[in-house]
């Protein structure tokens, strides 16, 4: 089992408006990475070490940080909707994991083994 790296910064983001549109990150996070100002972030699902999305990070004149190109693919793949809550964990070196909670405030699992469970129940019915 892979060991999760130490979390350097963590924040919650509530999706408002178009969840596939550009997303502004908290000012405190922009300040935390402000000296470096990464141009790209590597996002992954919290429970998945191999699925990664490269997302452009852009900054406005006031130093506000946004996720831009690449975010739409991430949002579509995860079927994100307005009202969902995302928990971002930053590990440094542009790496972040994301936990997704739906409108019921339940964490979404994208890589569960529900299919193997369903197959085993079918065999017992024979």
C-alpha positions as CSV (number, residue, x, y, z in Angstrom):
1,X,0.0,0.0,0.0
2,X,1.3,3.4,-1.0
3,X,1.8,5.9,1.9
4,X,0.1,9.3,1.4
5,X,2.6,12.1,1.5
6,X,2.3,14.8,4.3
7,X,-0.4,17.4,3.6
8,X,1.1,20.8,3.6
9,X,-2.1,22.8,3.1
10,X,-5.8,21.7,3.0
11,X,-8.9,23.6,2.1
12,X,-12.6,23.2,1.3
13,X,-14.2,24.5,-1.9
14,X,-17.9,24.7,-2.5
15,X,-18.8,24.6,-6.2
16,X,-21.1,27.5,-7.2
17,X,-22.4,28.4,-10.6
18,X,-21.0,26.3,-13.5
19,X,-18.9,23.6,-11.9
20,X,-17.0,23.1,-15.2
21,X,-16.0,26.8,-15.4
22,X,-12.9,28.4,-14.1
23,X,-12.6,28.0,-10.3
24,X,-11.1,30.5,-7.9
25,X,-9.1,29.0,-5.1
26,X,-9.0,30.5,-1.6
27,X,-6.7,33.6,-1.1
28,X,-4.9,31.8,1.7
29,X,-3.9,29.0,-0.6
30,X,-2.8,31.5,-3.3
31,X,-0.7,33.3,-0.6
32,X,0.8,29.9,0.6
33,X,2.1,29.1,-2.9
34,X,2.5,32.8,-3.8
35,X,6.3,32.8,-3.9
36,X,6.3,29.9,-6.4
37,X,3.1,30.7,-8.4
38,X,2.8,27.3,-10.0
39,X,1.5,27.4,-13.6
40,X,0.1,23.9,-13.5
41,X,-1.4,21.8,-10.7
42,X,-1.5,18.0,-10.8
43,X,-4.9,16.9,-9.4
44,X,-5.9,13.3,-8.5
45,X,-8.7,11.6,-6.7
46,X,-7.9,11.1,-3.1
47,X,-8.3,7.4,-3.2
48,X,-6.5,6.9,-6.6
49,X,-2.8,7.2,-7.1
50,X,-2.8,6.7,-10.8
51,X,-5.5,9.0,-12.3
52,X,-4.0,12.5,-12.7
53,X,-5.3,15.6,-14.4
54,X,-2.9,18.5,-15.2
55,X,-4.8,21.7,-14.7
56,X,-3.5,25.2,-15.6
57,X,-3.3,27.6,-12.7
58,X,-3.7,31.3,-13.6
59,X,-3.4,34.5,-11.6
60,X,-5.1,37.8,-12.0
61,X,-3.5,41.3,-11.3
62,X,-4.5,41.1,-7.7
63,X,-2.8,37.7,-7.2
64,X,-6.0,35.7,-7.1
65,X,-5.4,32.1,-8.2
66,X,-7.8,30.1,-10.5
67,X,-7.9,26.6,-11.9
68,X,-8.5,27.0,-15.7
69,X,-7.6,24.7,-18.6
70,X,-7.9,21.1,-17.7
71,X,-10.4,21.7,-14.9
72,X,-13.3,21.1,-17.2
73,X,-12.1,17.6,-18.0
74,X,-11.7,16.8,-14.3
75,X,-15.2,18.2,-13.6
76,X,-16.8,16.2,-16.4
77,X,-15.0,13.0,-15.5
78,X,-16.3,13.3,-11.9
79,X,-19.8,14.6,-12.9
80,X,-19.4,17.6,-10.6
81,X,-22.4,19.7,-9.9
82,X,-23.1,23.0,-8.2
83,X,-23.4,22.5,-4.5
84,X,-20.8,19.7,-4.4
85,X,-18.0,20.2,-1.8
86,X,-14.4,19.5,-2.7
87,X,-11.7,19.0,-0.1
88,X,-8.2,19.8,-1.6
89,X,-5.0,18.5,0.0
90,X,-1.8,20.1,-1.2
91,X,1.4,18.0,-0.9
92,X,3.8,20.4,-2.5
93,X,5.5,20.2,-5.9
94,X,2.1,21.1,-7.5
95,X,0.5,17.8,-6.3
96,X,-3.0,17.9,-4.9
97,X,-5.6,15.3,-4.1
98,X,-9.4,16.0,-4.2
99,X,-12.2,14.4,-2.2
100,X,-15.6,15.0,-3.7
101,X,-18.8,15.2,-1.6
102,X,-22.2,15.3,-3.3
103,X,-25.3,17.3,-2.5
104,X,-26.2,14.9,0.3
105,X,-22.7,15.6,1.8
106,X,-21.7,12.0,1.1
107,X,-18.2,11.3,-0.3
108,X,-18.3,10.0,-3.8
109,X,-16.3,6.8,-4.5
110,X,-15.0,6.6,-8.1
111,X,-12.9,3.4,-7.8
112,X,-14.9,1.1,-5.5
113,X,-15.3,-2.6,-6.2
114,X,-19.1,-2.6,-6.2
115,X,-19.1,-4.7,-9.4
116,X,-17.2,-7.6,-7.8
117,X,-19.7,-7.5,-4.9
118,X,-22.7,-7.7,-7.3
119,X,-21.2,-10.7,-9.1
120,X,-20.8,-12.6,-5.9
121,X,-24.4,-12.2,-4.9
122,X,-25.6,-13.5,-8.3
123,X,-23.5,-16.7,-7.9
124,X,-25.2,-17.5,-4.6
125,X,-28.6,-17.4,-6.2
126,X,-27.9,-20.4,-8.5
